[in-house]
Structures are given as C-alpha cells and as structure tokens.
C-alpha cells in the first residue's frame, strides 16, 4: 500500500530572498538535523540571466531503525537525490527528491515548494508532499513502513524549526534584508546560447511551471488556531480529504472543522473517513439539512413539552445543552408530532451545536469543536421504555452517530435512577465506543460535591434545579395532554400505526379467560420488561413464577404461545407464586414495568378482566367459566402488549462499561447489584 503525506501551507513571515539564504545554510551539512549526514553537488546549471539556478545533490541520511534491521539490510545510511530549481524572477523554489538506496524495493518520493504568500509579498509559503511505496524488504515491510513514516513526520516539524533557526541567526548577524533579483544586461549571443553547466555532469535541466497558491490549500497557522494541534499525518489526511471533496463533490464544501470530525471518528483512516463523509453529504443533500436552521420551526407542543435547551458553556468553553429526559413525556411527544418531526428537531439541535462551537472558537480564541450535554434523569421510569419510543431513540442515535460524529465532547448524566441500567442495556450497543468513553454518570446527589459538576461547570452555570445559582429557562416538560395527540388518520399518514403494530401484539381478554404469556428464565438473575396499552375495558395485571411446565407444546425459544396456560388445580403458594402484586389498569392507560428475577423457571404475565367491587376474582378459572366466556358476545377487554427478557450479563455489563473515576458509579452499581441479587422489585408505573 502506498503511504502518502501532504502538509499544510506553512508561512514564514520573512521575504522569500531571506528564507532562501536560510535554506542554503542547510548545506552541505546541517548539525540541526542529526540524521542528515552530508551532501555533495552532482549537477548544477544557471540560466544566462542568472534567474534560474538548478542544483542536483546526493544526500546521505542515517537509518534510524533497530540495529537488527540495519544489520539485515546491510546499511547504516541511505542516499537520496535532491533536485532544486530556484527561480529568482518568479520567487519560487521547487524541490524534488527520491531515494537511490534500495530503489528496487522501496520507492520514496518527495515534492516541496517555497513560494511568495498570495496576500503578502514579504511572507514566504512552504508546502510539502511525499509518498512511500514498499515493494519488498526482507519480510520487514510493515515494520519499515511504520519506522519510515514515523521518522519522516518527525522531520517535517524539525525542518520548519531549522529554517527559523537560520533566519534568526542571519538577523542576529546583521542580515535582515536581501535585495530582490533584478535582470542584468545580456549580450545578444548569450541570449541565443543554452545555459552553461558549471561543474555539470550532464545536460542542463529545464524548470517546470509552478502553480500559484490556490484557495484549496490550508495555512498551518490557521489550522493550529482554528482546528487545534494535529500531527503531520493528521494534517495530511485533512488536506487530502479536502482536495478530494473539491475534485469530486458538487455543491457546498463542508468546513474544515466538519471534515476533521469524520477523520477523528475513523481514527484518521482516510478511506473509511472518506466513505463516511460521502454518505453523510448525500444524506444532507437528500434531506436538505443545510437549510434546516433557516427553515425549521418546531411545533408549539415541542416548544412547550420538549425539555431541552442551550445554557451558556462549560469550563472549557464548550456550548452546554441541558436535557431533562426524566421530565419529558416521550410517548406523548411521539403521539403528538410523530417520529419524523421529533428527529428533525434533534437534528436542528445538532446543527445549532455546530454553529455555537464556531462562535465559541472565535469568542475564546481557541479551537472548540464539540459541545457538552447535561442529562438530568430525575423522573426516569419504565414509561420511558415504551418500545416505539425506544425504537425512535435508536434511530435518532444512528442518524446522529453517522452524520455528526465527534460533536459530543462530554455527557454528564445526573440523578440516574435504578431503572437506568435497563434503558442503557437497550441503547448502548448502538452508541460508538469513542462516544461512550465521554459519559460520566452520577447517581443520587453525589454530583454536588467535589468530583461532581463543579469539575466541569462554573458554579454560576449550574442550573437552579440542580442546586446551582443559574436560572435555567429550559422547558420543564410534563405530560402531553391527549387532546394534542394526532388523530388515527394523521398517524396512518405518518405511518406511525403500522410501526407500532409491528412492535406490539394484540390480545382479547374475556371474563373468566385471562390472557397469559410464559417466559422461560434459564438463569436466576434476568430482567423481564413489559409494556402494554389498555384499549378497552379494565384489567388486572399480575406476574407469577412456577418451576412446573404449564401445558407443554411447541414454543419459540424463551417464550410460549400466549393464551391461558395456568392449569386448573394449581394452588397459589404451592404450585406457583406471585412475583409481582396484582395491578389494576384502567381503560386508556399505558403501563410499563420491569422485574429482576431471583430464580430460574417459568414466569407468567397475566391479564384478566377486572371484577367489579364485591365480586370474587379467580386467577384460575374453571372449565365452565371458560366456556361461558367463549360464548359471551364479544371480548370484554382488549390490549396491545410487548415483553422482553434482558440477560443479567447484558444488564450488569452495560453498567460496568460506564465506570468512571469521577462518576459516582459505585453507588449506582451497588444499588443495582443489591436489587438484582437480594430482592426482586418492580418498576411498574402507570403513565396514563
């Protein structure tokens, strides 16, 4: 594979003639560059008027490689041939170099140029590119590639320092100005003759044309000021990806900060970053994302009930976004505006975040490319695990990860409740590992002391609802009134009903004939979650455990076909036990809950018709009751439900992956572990 390098444009704030005088002091030897052992002139030629000076040199460089590799190769130094073309009239120096040693096994090519700055004729620009192609090298190809590129990129920075060193030396010696070249009178016969070769071993060398400094080149000072410190290879990747965009992309070229995020997301693997960026640009064009901030106006229900907003910045100057997820009615918002509008609102937040980063970069005078999110989870419970809402959240995570990589600098999660591990288990596989490392979790109130929010936010910025001094204008959220929900016709147009029906199962519950779902639990500690909506009638929901096998028959792994499964004759407390107390659920309510199991066996989720006051409800109906129910005129109750089993390894492992020395994780982990191993508990909550 050919390794390539492209430097940014480095600027010396000195005239071209003075920079050339400093450059010539590098020869024939240069103590400032230890690997440069010396050089000798092979060919030299000048034009008749002295404007063009061509020099070829043989340069010896010490091999900075392990002794074993040098011994196998049989060399202690390598020879490069360097060709310089200095044009005093145009004020340019073009440098081409290639290796002679091991030329049949390794091909190294380098091109450099010194030119006048396009906006200031008293400044000089330097640009450099190189390529390394290893055909074969005694089986050490990979090792040599790493050594060569590491040594080369280290010398790139050293080269600029050497020029600056000799510039300061010249100035200290009293040489601060060198007159520009002016043509001398040329006799007519000299003008017709070719340039004489002074000490030349061959024919004179022609000087090629030089392209000026284009707008597609990046200045090194600008990169450090606006993009941050990059290694030479990282600089090269950014410039090459930018060049590729200018050659292939039709339309607006993204800003350098945007391009750099994609490179960082792919660890500066150029091909992977290029493909990721290509797909993202296509997505932006298809959905007109570039116009989003000018065209998007959130619906009134989002402005009132979406509990998120911008709030100053953190101590590093990153824009701060506050999201009170625990106070937000995600299900109500989904039913009021639909998934697509909710996603568009999230995208507008991401676009605004990038815009604020640019503003803070100018305000604070240093590169700021990401923002901080403060996520308040107080109030988070099982109603937030409504499955269409979770699916919509996963879609949003996927879209943001693909198109806004490396925009999140830090995620501060405060007041994480006991139910949080369940939500994290569902969403963590969809979050990039680099992003997950930026998460800091605080349970309870341990975010208030040392090691808490004060390490990342000034006291005057911490919101008042977290005990801070700053009045926060982020909406408080709350339940979205049902009168604001979309009609069924609007939901069908938005394809919402079809998506929800694909996630949920429907069931009819008859009086005397409950609906039951059996789940096989193979290990003692697992997490059962459920989510159901009561469409008609009132029901009683219960969770039972048994070690017996009710009504054997064909079943899918982990679950049996639903229906009535508990056999007549079973005695409560003997053949089966109550894992969760019965919960009365009214028509129109939405119920979510979870249970951490204590023993393996079969767990039964049961819905039965709620008996009126004074009547006796029986969880195990007789044959006569069932026959009566089957001949009743229509179902008494109807519901949509979803249930899932989360293995304990996923449940625990998801939390372990978030451990941080500053997160207060131990308290959250201890609470989770004790509830899992010592006591079963329910997260059942009625949201309507």
N, C-alpha and C positions, 0 to 999 in steps of 0.2 A: 504493500500500500504506500502511496506517495504522501508524505507529510508536507504540508505547506504552511508558510508563515507570511503574514502581511502586517507590517507595522502601521500605526497611525502616523500622521504627519507631525514630526517633532520640530518645534520652532526655536531657533537661536535668535535672540534679539540683538543681533550684530549683523553688519553688512556682509555680503557674500565674499568680498575680497579678503576681509579679516578672517572669516571662517576657513577660507582656503589656505591661508597662511598657517592657521592652527592645524588643519588637516595634514599638511605637508610635514609637520613636526613628528608625525607618527612613523616616519620612515627615516632610515632603513630599519631601525629597531624602535621599540616602544616599551620602556620599563613599566608604564602604567597598565599594560596588558600582559600579564605574565605568560600566557600561553603563546603569545606572538614572539617567536624566537629570532626573526630577522627576515630580510628580503633583499633581492637583487633585481636590477633592471634587466629585462630581456630585450625589449624593443622600445624605441622612443621616436616620436616624429612630431614636427611642428608645421603648421601652415606657413605660407610665405609671409603673411602679415603678422604672424605670431598670435592670432586669435584662438587657434585650436591647438591644443597640446595633448598628444596621445601617448600613454605610457603603459607598457605591459610589465608586470613584476611577477617573480616567483617568490611566494611567501611560505615560510615554514612555521607550522603550528604544532605545539606539543600535544600529544594524545593524552587527554585527561580521562583515562579509563583504568579499570582494575589491572593490576600487574599481570594476572593470568591471561587476560585478553590481549594485552600488549605483547606478551611472550608468544602466544599462538599466532598473532598477526605478524610478528617479527619486525615491528617498527616501534620507534619511540616518538616519531613526529611524522606529520603528513604535509604534503606540498600542495598548495593552491596556486592557481594562476589568476592574477587580477588584472583587468584591463580598465584603465581610467581614460575618459575623454573629457577634458576640461575645455569649455568654450567661454572665453573671456567676453566675447561680444554679446552672447546670449545670457551670460552669467549662469551657466549650468555646469554641473559635474555629473557624468554618468559613470557608474561603476558596475562592471560585470565580473563575476568570479566563479570558478569551478575547480573541482579537485582533480589532481593528476594521480595521486596515490590511490590505489585500489579503484581506479576509474571503471574497470570492468565489473566490479562487484557492488560499488556504491557510487551513486551519482548525486553530487551536491551542487546546486546552482544558486547563485545569489545576485540580486539586482538592487542597486542603491542609486539614489539621486539627491543632489543638492541643488535647489532652485531658489529664486527670489520669491519672497512672500507676495501673493497676489494683491494684498491690500496695503503693504508697507514695504517699499523698495529697500529699506535699510534693515530688513529682517531676512533670515535665510531659513528655508524649509528643508527638512531631511526626511526621506522616505525609504523604506527597506522592505524587500520581499525575498523569500528563499523557498527552496523545495529540497526534500531529501527522499531519495528512492533507493532502497537497499535490495539488490537482486539476490545476492547470497554472500554470507560472511561466516564461513566455517561453522555454521549451525548456531551462531550467536546473533541472528538477525534482530530478534525482539530486544535483546539486551543492548545492542548497538544503537538501535533506534531511540531507545529511552535516553541513553547516555548522550547521543549526538544532539537531540533536541533540547535536553536539559542544559548542556554546555552552550549551545547556540543562543538560547533565550537569555541565559545569564550574561552572555557577552553583548547582547543587544543594549541592555541598560548601561553596561560598562562603556560601550562605545560613545554614548552621549556624554557621559561624565568625563571621558578622556578629552573630547573636543572642548568642553567647558574648562577643563584644567589648563589646556594650552592657550585658550583665549585669555584667561586670567593671567597666565604667565607673560603673554605678549603685552598685555596692557600694563602689567607691573614693570615691564622693561621699557615702557615708553612708547610702544607701538599701539596706538588706539585707532589709527586711521590709515588705510591704504587706498591710494587713488584708483579710480576705475580705469579699465583698459581703454586706450584710445588708439585708433589705427595709425601706423607710421606710413610715410610715403613709400610706395612700392614702385620699383622700376618696371618698365613695360615687359622686359624679357623675363623678370622674376614672376610676373603675374601669369605668363604663359607656361611656366615650368611647374612640375609637381613639387610638393614639399620634399625638402631634403631630410634624409633619415640620419639623425645624429646618433651614432653608435647602434644603428638598426641592423638586425639580422634578417630582415625580410622586407616585404613591400609595406608602404605606408598604409594605415588603417583609416577608413572613412568614418566620419562621425554621423550617427543616425539622428533623425529628427526627435525632438523632445516635446511631449505633450505637456501643456501647462497644468497647473494645479486646478482640478475640477471641483465642482460643488459636492461630489460624492466622496470626498476624502475628509477624514476626521483629524482634527488637531489634537495632539497629545495633551496639551494643557486643558483644552475643553473637556476631554474625556475624564481627566482626573478631577476637574472642578464639578462637573455635572453628573458623571457616571460612577465616580469612585475609583479607587486604585485597582488596576487589573494587571495580571501578569502579562508578559509579552504574548504568550499563546492565546490568552483570553482576548486581548486587543485584536489579535489577528483574526480570531473567529468572528468577532463583531464586525470588523471591516469587510471580511469576505462574504458574510451573510448579507450585509447591506449592499454590497456590489451585486450579489445575486438578485436581490429584490429589484434593484434599478434596471437590471437587464431583462428580467422576466415578468415582473409584476406590473399590471396595467391598473393604474389608479394611484391613490394617495399612498405614499411610502410611510410606514409606521415610524414613530420617533425612536431614537436610539435607545431610550430607556425601555421602551416596549420590546424591542428586538432583544435586548440584553436579558430580559426576564425569561424568554424562551430558551436562551442559551444556558442560563443558570438552572432552569428546570430540567435540562437534559445534560447537566454536568459538562457543558461546553463540548458535547459531541455534535459536531457540525451537521452531519447528515440527519441525525434524529431531530435536532432543533429546527432544521430547515423544513422537514416534513410536518412537524407540529405547527410551525408558523404558517406554512402553506395552507393547511386545513383550517386554521383559525381565520386567516384572511378571507378564505372562501365563505366561511360561516358568517363573518361580519358583513360581507357584501350581500349575501343571501337575505339576511335579516335586517339590513340597513342599520347596524349597530352604531356606525359612525355618526348618525344623526339622532341617536337616542336622547341625548341630553337636551337637544333643541326641540324635540317633538313629544317627548314623554310627559304626560301629566297624569299622576296617579289618581285613581277614582277616590271619591270622598271617603269611602269605607276604609281604604288603605291609609289615608292621611289620618284618620281618627283611631283606627284599631291596630295598625302595624306598629309595634312597639320598638322602633329602631330609629336612630338618627345620629348625625355628626355632633361631636362635642370637643372642641379645642384639639389638643395634641398631647402625646406622651412626653416623657422627659428627653427622648431622643429626637423630638421634632416630628415624629410620625403623626399623621392625622388619626384621630381617635373616633371610632364608631362604637356606639353603645346599642346593644340588642338585648331587650328584656324578654327573652324567649319564654320564660316561665309564666309571664303575664299575658302572653299572646294566645289568642284562640285560633290556632292554625286550621282546625276543621271548619270553623265559622268563616274564616277568610277564604278558604278553598271553595266553600259552597256559595259565597257571596260574589267572588270575582273570577274563580276558576284558576287552574294551574298556570295557563299561559300568561295571564296578566300578572300573577304573582311572580313568575320567573322574570318577566320583563322589568318588574320593579327591582328585583335583586340585581339584575344586570345594570340598571341605572345607578344603583349604589356602587357597583364595581367601577363604572365609568367615572362617577364623581370622585371615587377614591383616587384614581389615577390623576385626575385633574388637580386634586388637592395636594398630591405628592409633588407635582410640578411647581405649584405655588409655594409650598414649604421649602423646596430646594432653592428657589430664588430668595425667599424671605430669610432663611438661616444661612445661606451661602455655603451649603454642603449637600452632597447627593442624598436625597430621600426618595426611595423608590417603592416603599411599601407602607402599609398602614396597620394600626393596631385595633383589634376588636375586643371590647369588654362585654362578655356574655354573662348576663345575670340569669341564673336558673331557678331563682326562688319561685315556687309555684309549679314547677315542672312535675307532671304526674302522668299517669297512664293514658289520659285523654290525648296527650301529645303523641301517643303511639298509634293513632288512627292510621290504618295501613295505607289508604290513598295519600294521606299527608306525608307518611314516611317515604312512599314511592316518589312523590313530588320533590321531597327534600333531596333524595338520592339523585334525581335528575338535575336539580339545581347544582349540587356538588359537582357532578360530572361536567356540566357546562362550564362552570367557573374554573375548575381544575384544568380543563382543556384550553380555555381562552384567556384566562387571567392568571397564569402561573406566577408564583413568587411575588404576588401582590400583598399577601398577608405576612406581616413582619412578626406579629406576636398575637396570640389568642389567650386572653385572661378569662378563665371560667370561674365565676364566684358563686357561692351558695349552692354548690352541686348537691342535690338530694340523693336519697338512697336509690331512687328509680333510675338515676342517670346511667349506671352501667348497662341497663337493658337497652336504652337508646343508643349508647355508644357501640354496643355489640352489633347493632343493626347497620350503623353507618360507617364505622371505622374502616371496613375493607375497601371502601370507595374513596378514601382520603389518601393522597400521596404521602409516602413516608417522610419526605422532606417537610411537608406541611405539619404532620403530626408532631414532629420534634419541637414545633413552636408553641405547643399547647402547655399552659400552666393552669392547674386545677386547684381550687380552694374549696373545701367543704366547710359547712358551718360558718363560724365567724372568724376563722383564722386568717382571713385576708386583711384584717385591720391592723395587725401588729407588725413587728419587724419581719422582713422577708415576704411581706404581703404587697398590696397595691402601691405602697409608698416607694417601693423599689423601682416602679415603672411609671408612676403618675405623680405629678406635683400635688401637694395637699390641696391646693386651690382648684384642682381639676377634678378630684374625686367627687362623684355625684352625691347629692344630699341623701338619696335613698340608700346609699351605702355608708352613711355616716360621715360623708365629706362636707366640704364647705361650699361646693359649687351647685347652684340651682340648675337642674337638668330639665330641658324642655322636650325631652323625648316623650312621645305619647305613652301613656300608661297601659295601653292595651285594653283588656277586658273582653267579655263575651260579646260576640257579634249578634245583634238581635235577628231572630229568624225572619222577620219581615224584610230584611235586606238580602236574604238568600235569593239566588237565581231560581226562576221557575223551572219545571221539568223540561219545558220546551227549550229554554235557554241552555240548560245543561246538556240536552241532547245535541244542540247545535255546536256546543263546545266539546262534544264527545266525552263529557265527564261521566255520564251514567254508565256508558259502556266500559270505561276504565274501572269504575268502582265495582261493577258486576263481575268483572274478570277476577277481582281480588277476593270477593266475598261469596259465601254460599248462602242460599236462601233455605228457610225451613218453616214448616207449618207446625204449630203446637196445638194439639187437641186436648180437650178436657179429659183427664184420665189417661192420656197417652203422651207422656213427655218426650221431648227430643233430646237425644244424648249422643255425645261424641267421646270415643275412648282413645286414649293416648298411651302407648307403651313407653314406659320410662325404664331404661336399662341400667342407669347409674343413679346412685342415691341423690346427688345434688344436680338438678337441672332447673331451668326456669321455664314455666309454662306461661304464655301470654295469651290474652283473649281480647276481642274487640267485637261488639255487636250493637246493632241498632234495632230498637223495637218499633216495627212499622204499624202494628195493630195489636190492641189488647194489652193487658198487664201480665207479666210473667214473673216467676221466681227462679233465680239462677243459683245453682249450687255446684260445688266441686267435691267429688268423692274419690276415695282411694280404696283399692282392693288388691289382694295378692292372687285372687282367683281369676280365671279366664271366662268372662261372661260370653255366652252364645258364640262358640267357636265358628269360624267361617273364613272365607277369603278376605284378605285385608292388604292394604298397602303398608310398606314399612313405616312404623311409627304411629299409624292411625288406622282405626277400623271404620267401615261404612257407618254413617250416622243412622240414628233411629233409636228405638227403645232397646237397651242392652242389659240392664239390670234384671236378673232373673227373679221370678216370684219365689218366695220362700227365703230369700236372703234377709238376714237380720242386721239392722244398723248397729254398729258397735261390735258385731261378731264377724260377719262375712265381709263387711265393708265399713269404712269410717268416713266421717265428714272432714274434709281437708280445709274447706272454707265455709263459713256460716252462710245460710241462705240470704240472698239479697233480692228484695222486691224491686222490680224495674217497671216503670210506667210507660204507657204508650208515648212514642216520640222521643224517648230518652236514648242517649248514646252512652254505652258503658265500656270502659277499658280496665284491664286489671292484669295482675301477674301473681304467680305463686312460685316460691322456691321450694322444691320438693325435698323431703327428708329421706324417703325410702324408694327403692325401685318397685315396680309393679305396674298396675293399670290405673290411670286417673280418668275419671268420668266427668265431663262437663254436661250438666243437665239444665234444661229449660222446661218448666212446667207452667201450666195456666195458674195464675194467682187466684186462690179461692177467696170468695167474699168473706167478710167478718162473720164469725160464728160457725162457719163450716170447717170441716176437718180435711186437711190436705194430706194426701198419701203419696209418697215418692215412689212406692212400688204398687202400681195398680193391678187389680185382678183381671182375669180374662173377661169377665162381664163388663168391667169398666172400659176395657179397650174396645170391645165390640160395640158398646154404646157410643163411644167417641167416634168410631169409624163410620157409624150410621147417622151422626149428627149432621145437620145441614150446613156444611162449610166449616173451615177452620176457625177456631176461637182466637188464635194469636198468630202473628207472622213476624219473622225476624230475619235480618242479614247478619252473618257472623263470620269471624275469622279467628283461627287459633294457631299457635306455633310453639314449638319446643326449642329452646336455646340450650345447647350443651353447656355444662358447667365449665368446661375447658375454655370455650369461647367467652363465656360470661366473665370468668376470672382473668383470662389472658388479655382481654381488651382493656381492663383497668391496669394491669401490670405494665402494659406498653406505654402508659401515660405517666409513669412515675417521674417525678422531678424533685430535685433537692429543695426547691422553693415552693412547691405546690401544695403542701399540706396533705399530700396524698395518703400518708399513713393513717390519718384519721378516717378518711373516706374508705380506704381499703379495709380497715379494721371493722368499721360498721357493716360493710358489705359482707365480709367473711363471717362475722358472727351471726348475721341474719341467715346466711346460707347454710351454715353448719349446725347452728344451735336451735333456731326457731324458724318454723315456717311462717311466712307472712304474706299478706295480700296487698296489692296495690289497687284494689277495685275502687273506682271512682265513677260517679255519675256526672257527666258534663252537661246534661240537659234534664 
